[in-house]
């Protein structure tokens, strides 16, 4: 079995209002050294297959069709053996 660890984040050119709100809250709490916060999504999927090429292809299709908006988000992932 393989596990895909998928990270989806806004592209650098896209404003992140949620991240800005977190940064402002941190500043109000005294964490003035925080320059910027970007909010991302982390997703784990476990596959029954051990075929890395096939799982990688499936994860690409899943990200392209469902998990990431190609206009505003980018993604990367890593595969590892599931426990």
N, C-alpha and C positions, 0 to 999 in steps of 0.2 A: 504494500500500500504506500502511496505517496501523499504527502501533504503539500499544498500550495499555500505560501504566505504571500498575500497580495497587498500592496500598498498603493492607494489611490490618493493623489494630491492635486490641488489646484495648480495650474501652470503659473509660473512666476509672474507673468504679465496680468494675471487675474486678481482683482482685489478680493481680500478675504475678510468680510465684515465680522464673521464669528471670531476669527483670530484677532482682529483689532479690538473687539470687545473684551476678549480674554487679556490682551496686553494692557488695556486701560484698567481692568479690574486688578491686575497684578500691581500696576503702578500705585493704585489706591491702597493696596495692602503693604506698600513699602518696598516692593521689588523693582526699584527704578532701573536697575541694570538690565532688565529684559528689554531688548530693542524691538523685537518683532515676534509674533506668534502666528504660525500657520497651522490650521486644523486639517487633518488628513483622516482617511478611513483605512482601517486595517481589517482584512478579511482572511480567514483560514478556511480552506476546503480540503477534505480528505477524499481521495480517489481510491477505488478498489484496484486499479491497475498499477503495475510497477514499470510500465513503459514510459520513460521520461519524455521521449519525443512526442508521443501521443498525448500525454497529459499536458505538456507544455502547449501544444497546439490547441487543446480544448480550453485551457486557461486564457490564452490569447483571445479566442472567440468569445468566451464568457465576458472578459473585460471589455472587448470592443462592442459587444451587443447589449450589455446590461450594466456592468459595474462602473464604467467610466464614460463620461461625456467627452468625446474627442475634441470638442470645441473649447472646453474650459479645463479639462483635467488630463493628467498623464498618470501612468501607472508603471510599476515594475513588480516582479514577483521572483520568488525563489522556491525551488522544490527540494524537499527533503524526505527521508524515510519517515513514515508515520509510526508512532509508538503503539 
